[in-house]
Amino acid sequence: MRAARVVVSVVLLVGLASSCALRPRYRDFVTAKTDAKSVQLLVTNGAGAPMPNVKVELSELKNRVAMTSAADGTFSLPVEKKYLDENPVLVLLLPPGTSAYALTLAPPPLPPAAPQMPVPALPASEATPTPTPTETTPSGTTPTPTPSGPTPTGTTP
């Protein structure tokens, strides 16, 4: 009876240790050199699609915090010394039927688009003149312009 108890205890201990070893830990994403107040993480399924509404718990001994992933699969992980010291496990409560997932640092957000600068209108005095239409002959060719103004002496137009 005692031998069976020892075997069961060893199996449970090895099983629990291996399942915790596979789970992500706080220091997998945050280091002492992280200077932000939080880091954005991304939860994706086996196909790489974002997973919304995943409950995430950061828990170990005395420090606990719970978060939920947004529609784009991201959530913010607080950067605090107490979590670095404790290095808690990140527990993800995945939807039923989820066979694979990935937890990664989210890509940085795109910078905001540069504002469009309005083009100032030119004053009427500097406005570009619009071209005047030219006459065309019935054959579609442009007639040869005739000089206007006084005719030089001795010539006829």
ChimeraX commands (.cxc) that place a marker at each C-alpha (Angstrom):
marker #1 position 0.00,0.00,0.00 radius 0.5
marker #1 position 2.80,2.38,0.87 radius 0.5
marker #1 position 4.56,1.68,-2.45 radius 0.5
marker #1 position 1.40,2.51,-4.39 radius 0.5
marker #1 position 1.08,5.83,-2.53 radius 0.5
marker #1 position 4.67,6.72,-3.38 radius 0.5
marker #1 position 4.15,5.87,-7.05 radius 0.5
marker #1 position 0.97,7.97,-7.23 radius 0.5
marker #1 position 2.72,10.88,-5.49 radius 0.5
marker #1 position 5.65,10.75,-7.91 radius 0.5
marker #1 position 3.34,10.59,-10.95 radius 0.5
marker #1 position 1.33,13.58,-9.70 radius 0.5
marker #1 position 4.45,15.56,-8.87 radius 0.5
marker #1 position 6.04,14.88,-12.28 radius 0.5
marker #1 position 2.75,15.66,-14.06 radius 0.5
marker #1 position 2.29,18.96,-12.24 radius 0.5
marker #1 position 5.91,19.95,-12.70 radius 0.5
marker #1 position 5.84,19.24,-16.42 radius 0.5
marker #1 position 2.57,21.13,-16.97 radius 0.5
marker #1 position 3.96,24.17,-15.16 radius 0.5
marker #1 position 7.19,23.94,-17.14 radius 0.5
marker #1 position 5.21,24.30,-20.38 radius 0.5
marker #1 position 3.28,27.33,-19.23 radius 0.5
marker #1 position 4.65,30.80,-19.95 radius 0.5
marker #1 position 6.09,32.72,-17.04 radius 0.5
marker #1 position 6.27,36.46,-16.39 radius 0.5
marker #1 position 10.01,36.73,-17.10 radius 0.5
marker #1 position 9.47,35.17,-20.53 radius 0.5
marker #1 position 8.11,38.59,-21.58 radius 0.5
marker #1 position 9.39,41.12,-19.02 radius 0.5
marker #1 position 12.95,41.72,-17.84 radius 0.5
marker #1 position 14.53,44.12,-15.38 radius 0.5
marker #1 position 15.52,46.26,-18.39 radius 0.5
marker #1 position 11.92,46.68,-19.60 radius 0.5
marker #1 position 11.29,50.41,-19.25 radius 0.5
marker #1 position 7.58,50.52,-20.16 radius 0.5
marker #1 position 4.75,50.45,-17.62 radius 0.5
marker #1 position 3.19,47.51,-19.47 radius 0.5
marker #1 position 3.87,45.18,-22.38 radius 0.5
marker #1 position 1.34,44.13,-24.99 radius 0.5
marker #1 position 0.98,40.39,-25.54 radius 0.5
marker #1 position -0.91,38.63,-28.32 radius 0.5
marker #1 position -2.82,35.34,-27.99 radius 0.5
marker #1 position -3.30,33.41,-31.24 radius 0.5
marker #1 position -4.75,30.01,-32.05 radius 0.5
marker #1 position -2.92,27.22,-33.90 radius 0.5
marker #1 position -3.75,28.86,-37.25 radius 0.5
marker #1 position -2.30,32.21,-36.13 radius 0.5
marker #1 position -5.66,33.99,-35.79 radius 0.5
marker #1 position -6.09,36.33,-32.80 radius 0.5
marker #1 position -8.10,34.90,-29.90 radius 0.5
marker #1 position -10.46,37.42,-28.26 radius 0.5
marker #1 position -11.91,37.14,-24.74 radius 0.5
marker #1 position -9.24,34.79,-23.39 radius 0.5
marker #1 position -9.02,35.11,-19.61 radius 0.5
marker #1 position -5.43,35.49,-18.47 radius 0.5
marker #1 position -4.33,35.16,-14.86 radius 0.5
marker #1 position -0.97,36.10,-13.46 radius 0.5
marker #1 position -0.81,34.25,-10.18 radius 0.5
marker #1 position 1.66,32.82,-7.77 radius 0.5
marker #1 position 1.73,32.87,-3.99 radius 0.5
marker #1 position 0.71,36.42,-2.99 radius 0.5
marker #1 position 0.49,38.47,-6.20 radius 0.5
marker #1 position -2.48,37.95,-8.52 radius 0.5
marker #1 position -3.93,39.90,-11.41 radius 0.5
marker #1 position -6.51,38.96,-14.06 radius 0.5
marker #1 position -6.88,40.28,-17.61 radius 0.5
marker #1 position -8.94,39.49,-20.70 radius 0.5
marker #1 position -7.70,39.65,-24.28 radius 0.5
marker #1 position -9.32,42.24,-26.56 radius 0.5
marker #1 position -11.01,41.59,-29.92 radius 0.5
marker #1 position -7.59,41.67,-31.62 radius 0.5
marker #1 position -6.19,39.07,-29.17 radius 0.5
marker #1 position -4.02,41.52,-27.24 radius 0.5
marker #1 position -3.82,42.31,-23.55 radius 0.5
marker #1 position -1.53,44.44,-21.37 radius 0.5
marker #1 position 0.78,42.82,-18.88 radius 0.5
marker #1 position 1.84,45.21,-16.09 radius 0.5
marker #1 position 5.57,45.69,-15.58 radius 0.5
marker #1 position 6.24,45.64,-11.84 radius 0.5
marker #1 position 9.17,44.59,-9.68 radius 0.5
marker #1 position 7.01,42.38,-7.45 radius 0.5
marker #1 position 6.11,40.22,-10.46 radius 0.5
marker #1 position 9.73,40.08,-11.62 radius 0.5
marker #1 position 10.79,38.92,-8.17 radius 0.5
marker #1 position 8.10,36.26,-8.01 radius 0.5
marker #1 position 8.06,35.24,-11.72 radius 0.5
marker #1 position 4.47,33.97,-11.70 radius 0.5
marker #1 position 2.94,31.62,-14.23 radius 0.5
marker #1 position 0.63,33.09,-16.88 radius 0.5
marker #1 position -2.53,30.95,-16.87 radius 0.5
marker #1 position -4.68,31.22,-20.00 radius 0.5
marker #1 position -8.27,30.02,-19.85 radius 0.5
marker #1 position -8.78,29.04,-23.47 radius 0.5
marker #1 position -12.14,28.46,-25.18 radius 0.5
marker #1 position -13.33,24.84,-25.32 radius 0.5
marker #1 position -11.93,22.92,-28.27 radius 0.5
marker #1 position -8.71,24.96,-28.52 radius 0.5
marker #1 position -5.93,22.51,-29.26 radius 0.5
marker #1 position -3.03,24.91,-29.79 radius 0.5
marker #1 position -2.22,28.50,-28.95 radius 0.5
marker #1 position 0.71,30.89,-28.99 radius 0.5
marker #1 position 1.49,33.75,-26.64 radius 0.5
marker #1 position 3.88,36.33,-28.08 radius 0.5
marker #1 position 4.81,39.96,-27.73 radius 0.5
marker #1 position 2.36,41.98,-29.79 radius 0.5
marker #1 position 3.84,43.93,-32.71 radius 0.5
marker #1 position 4.25,47.61,-31.95 radius 0.5
marker #1 position 1.34,49.80,-33.04 radius 0.5
marker #1 position 1.68,51.66,-36.32 radius 0.5
marker #1 position 2.57,55.33,-35.95 radius 0.5
marker #1 position -0.30,57.71,-36.57 radius 0.5
marker #1 position -0.65,58.94,-40.13 radius 0.5
marker #1 position 0.91,62.31,-40.84 radius 0.5
marker #1 position -1.71,65.05,-40.92 radius 0.5
marker #1 position -2.60,66.38,-44.34 radius 0.5
marker #1 position -1.35,69.91,-44.77 radius 0.5
marker #1 position -3.89,72.17,-46.47 radius 0.5
marker #1 position -2.70,73.78,-49.69 radius 0.5
marker #1 position -3.19,77.54,-49.48 radius 0.5
marker #1 position -5.19,79.15,-52.27 radius 0.5
marker #1 position -3.37,81.65,-54.47 radius 0.5
marker #1 position -4.57,85.25,-54.35 radius 0.5
marker #1 position -6.55,86.32,-57.42 radius 0.5
marker #1 position -3.64,88.45,-58.64 radius 0.5
marker #1 position -1.35,85.37,-58.76 radius 0.5
marker #1 position -3.90,82.97,-60.13 radius 0.5
marker #1 position -2.84,81.08,-63.24 radius 0.5
marker #1 position -4.74,82.33,-66.28 radius 0.5
marker #1 position -6.94,79.78,-67.94 radius 0.5
marker #1 position -6.18,79.11,-71.60 radius 0.5
marker #1 position -8.62,80.52,-74.10 radius 0.5
marker #1 position -10.14,78.16,-76.64 radius 0.5
marker #1 position -8.77,78.38,-80.18 radius 0.5
marker #1 position -10.83,78.37,-83.31 radius 0.5
marker #1 position -10.87,75.30,-85.45 radius 0.5
marker #1 position -11.74,74.97,-89.10 radius 0.5
marker #1 position -14.30,72.46,-90.34 radius 0.5
marker #1 position -11.47,70.10,-91.30 radius 0.5
marker #1 position -10.31,70.05,-87.63 radius 0.5
marker #1 position -7.11,72.01,-88.21 radius 0.5
marker #1 position -6.25,75.19,-86.44 radius 0.5
marker #1 position -6.31,78.24,-88.71 radius 0.5
marker #1 position -3.13,80.22,-89.19 radius 0.5
marker #1 position -3.31,83.30,-87.02 radius 0.5
marker #1 position -3.53,86.59,-88.81 radius 0.5
marker #1 position -1.60,89.52,-87.44 radius 0.5
marker #1 position -3.68,92.17,-85.85 radius 0.5
marker #1 position -2.90,95.84,-85.59 radius 0.5
marker #1 position -1.57,98.21,-88.20 radius 0.5
marker #1 position -0.30,96.77,-91.44 radius 0.5
marker #1 position 3.18,97.78,-92.47 radius 0.5
marker #1 position 3.20,100.17,-95.39 radius 0.5
marker #1 position 3.54,98.68,-98.79 radius 0.5
marker #1 position 1.99,95.33,-97.96 radius 0.5
marker #1 position -1.51,94.08,-98.09 radius 0.5
marker #1 position -2.97,91.61,-95.76 radius 0.5
marker link #1:1,2 radius 0.2
marker link #1:2,3 radius 0.2
marker link #1:3,4 radius 0.2
marker link #1:4,5 radius 0.2
marker link #1:5,6 radius 0.2
marker link #1:6,7 radius 0.2
marker link #1:7,8 radius 0.2
marker link #1:8,9 radius 0.2
marker link #1:9,10 radius 0.2
marker link #1:10,11 radius 0.2
marker link #1:11,12 radius 0.2
marker link #1:12,13 radius 0.2
marker link #1:13,14 radius 0.2
marker link #1:14,15 radius 0.2
marker link #1:15,16 radius 0.2
marker link #1:16,17 radius 0.2
marker link #1:17,18 radius 0.2
marker link #1:18,19 radius 0.2
marker link #1:19,20 radius 0.2
marker link #1:20,21 radius 0.2
marker link #1:21,22 radius 0.2
marker link #1:22,23 radius 0.2
marker link #1:23,24 radius 0.2
marker link #1:24,25 radius 0.2
marker link #1:25,26 radius 0.2
marker link #1:26,27 radius 0.2
marker link #1:27,28 radius 0.2
marker link #1:28,29 radius 0.2
marker link #1:29,30 radius 0.2
marker link #1:30,31 radius 0.2
marker link #1:31,32 radius 0.2
marker link #1:32,33 radius 0.2
marker link #1:33,34 radius 0.2
marker link #1:34,35 radius 0.2
marker link #1:35,36 radius 0.2
marker link #1:36,37 radius 0.2
marker link #1:37,38 radius 0.2
marker link #1:38,39 radius 0.2
marker link #1:39,40 radius 0.2
marker link #1:40,41 radius 0.2
marker link #1:41,42 radius 0.2
marker link #1:42,43 radius 0.2
marker link #1:43,44 radius 0.2
marker link #1:44,45 radius 0.2
marker link #1:45,46 radius 0.2
marker link #1:46,47 radius 0.2
marker link #1:47,48 radius 0.2
marker link #1:48,49 radius 0.2
marker link #1:49,50 radius 0.2
marker link #1:50,51 radius 0.2
marker link #1:51,52 radius 0.2
marker link #1:52,53 radius 0.2
marker link #1:53,54 radius 0.2
marker link #1:54,55 radius 0.2
marker link #1:55,56 radius 0.2
marker link #1:56,57 radius 0.2
marker link #1:57,58 radius 0.2
marker link #1:58,59 radius 0.2
marker link #1:59,60 radius 0.2
marker link #1:60,61 radius 0.2
marker link #1:61,62 radius 0.2
marker link #1:62,63 radius 0.2
marker link #1:63,64 radius 0.2
marker link #1:64,65 radius 0.2
marker link #1:65,66 radius 0.2
marker link #1:66,67 radius 0.2
marker link #1:67,68 radius 0.2
marker link #1:68,69 radius 0.2
marker link #1:69,70 radius 0.2
marker link #1:70,71 radius 0.2
marker link #1:71,72 radius 0.2
marker link #1:72,73 radius 0.2
marker link #1:73,74 radius 0.2
marker link #1:74,75 radius 0.2
marker link #1:75,76 radius 0.2
marker link #1:76,77 radius 0.2
marker link #1:77,78 radius 0.2
marker link #1:78,79 radius 0.2
marker link #1:79,80 radius 0.2
marker link #1:80,81 radius 0.2
marker link #1:81,82 radius 0.2
marker link #1:82,83 radius 0.2
marker link #1:83,84 radius 0.2
marker link #1:84,85 radius 0.2
marker link #1:85,86 radius 0.2
marker link #1:86,87 radius 0.2
marker link #1:87,88 radius 0.2
marker link #1:88,89 radius 0.2
marker link #1:89,90 radius 0.2
marker link #1:90,91 radius 0.2
marker link #1:91,92 radius 0.2
marker link #1:92,93 radius 0.2
marker link #1:93,94 radius 0.2
marker link #1:94,95 radius 0.2
marker link #1:95,96 radius 0.2
marker link #1:96,97 radius 0.2
marker link #1:97,98 radius 0.2
marker link #1:98,99 radius 0.2
marker link #1:99,100 radius 0.2
marker link #1:100,101 radius 0.2
marker link #1:101,102 radius 0.2
marker link #1:102,103 radius 0.2
marker link #1:103,104 radius 0.2
marker link #1:104,105 radius 0.2
marker link #1:105,106 radius 0.2
marker link #1:106,107 radius 0.2
marker link #1:107,108 radius 0.2
marker link #1:108,109 radius 0.2
marker link #1:109,110 radius 0.2
marker link #1:110,111 radius 0.2
marker link #1:111,112 radius 0.2
marker link #1:112,113 radius 0.2
marker link #1:113,114 radius 0.2
marker link #1:114,115 radius 0.2
marker link #1:115,116 radius 0.2
marker link #1:116,117 radius 0.2
marker link #1:117,118 radius 0.2
marker link #1:118,119 radius 0.2
marker link #1:119,120 radius 0.2
marker link #1:120,121 radius 0.2
marker link #1:121,122 radius 0.2
marker link #1:122,123 radius 0.2
marker link #1:123,124 radius 0.2
marker link #1:124,125 radius 0.2
marker link #1:125,126 radius 0.2
marker link #1:126,127 radius 0.2
marker link #1:127,128 radius 0.2
marker link #1:128,129 radius 0.2
marker link #1:129,130 radius 0.2
marker link #1:130,131 radius 0.2
marker link #1:131,132 radius 0.2
marker link #1:132,133 radius 0.2
marker link #1:133,134 radius 0.2
marker link #1:134,135 radius 0.2
marker link #1:135,136 radius 0.2
marker link #1:136,137 radius 0.2
marker link #1:137,138 radius 0.2
marker link #1:138,139 radius 0.2
marker link #1:139,140 radius 0.2
marker link #1:140,141 radius 0.2
marker link #1:141,142 radius 0.2
marker link #1:142,143 radius 0.2
marker link #1:143,144 radius 0.2
marker link #1:144,145 radius 0.2
marker link #1:145,146 radius 0.2
marker link #1:146,147 radius 0.2
marker link #1:147,148 radius 0.2
marker link #1:148,149 radius 0.2
marker link #1:149,150 radius 0.2
marker link #1:150,151 radius 0.2
marker link #1:151,152 radius 0.2
marker link #1:152,153 radius 0.2
marker link #1:153,154 radius 0.2
marker link #1:154,155 radius 0.2
marker link #1:155,156 radius 0.2
marker link #1:156,157 radius 0.2
view
